[in-house]
Amino acid sequence: MDVAEQMVDLYFTPEQKKAAMESDGVLRKLQRTRNLLTENSITKADPMLQENFKEAVEAYSTTLKSMLKVGSLTKTLDKIHSLPLKTVKSLLNQVYDRAVSPQVDILKKRHAEVENEKDNTYGELRPDFVSEALTLAGLKSDQVFLDLGSGVGNVVLQAALEFGCESVGCEMVDNADKLAQLQRKEFATRCQMWGIKSGKVQLEHGSFFDDPETLKAISRADVILVNNEVFSADTNGRLVHMFLDCKDGCKIISLQPFVEPGHEITDRNLNDPRHQLEVEQQRYYQDWVSWKSEEGDYYISTKNSKRVGAFQRRLGLA
């Protein structure tokens, strides 16, 4: 039912949607027979209701085949330049259910060579969080997105699908990377089935401090995400130095701030790399992250290498 409703919502013209939802329309029949079958199944299975639902499914499928044959679906699809978040979620759920859910227990296992268990604690950002954060960061289809510590690849795939951008991720934990690669393959299959062309997806396996392709992506990225909710102070400090290679204007989304509130540039700390980051605090809502249901804060930092120079000019030091 979810797929049927998504297809009508995405690929039907307004006139076709109206016809599908009329009393004798294919989608309305499908919904009505499904509801009757569901209500009746509480007490007993009714063969007639089952047959009615089956006929409604066949009528819906016949309509889609007819529209596909005459090119109606393709014409509507060609006019679409962005996907509703509801459709993004639906497609990503299909991918996750097939690639990750059957093996989700292996995420609890850590590779023996992982040095800092805390830095590799697994947690997922929900699609609503990702959509809003990337929108606030101004991500566009002609830009590059980078996820440092990309887990099973959820955010990387969403960025490529929802925003159409080049999307890169790097994950060092073996089991998470294994599932990410499975998701990448299933994602390509699902996009093809839906007739959707996503942005380029690249998933690297290794430490984001050392992986050559990730280090290259750092200098090209327009938006970077790092879920540093439980990262150590040392890891966050290394990340700040890593961001020195970002281009000016790059947006860095994080769960913990890289610059503490009240931190200021002074003539005694001019070489502090944190000076190149301008931080704005944002709010996320209930159930937007996997590790808690409450609301919380996240941060968007903008790389600005000119801040120190501006400070020096104000003091007459440059």
ABEGO torsion letter per residue (X at the ends): XAAAAAAAAAABBAAAAAAAABAABAAAAAAAAAAAAAAAAAABBBAAAAAAAAAAAAAAAAAAAAAAAAGAAAAAAAABABBBAAAAAAAAAAAAAAAAAAAAAAAABBBAABABAAAABBBBBBAAAAAAAAAAAGBBAABBBBBBGAEAGAAAAAAAAAAGBBBBBBBABAAAAAAAAAAAAAAAAAAAAAGBBBBBBBBBBEBAAABAAAAAAAAABABBBBBAAABBAAAAAAAAAAAAABBBGBBBBBABBABBBGBBBBAAAAABAAAABBBBBBBBBBGABAABABBBBBBBBBBBAAAAAAAAAAAGAX
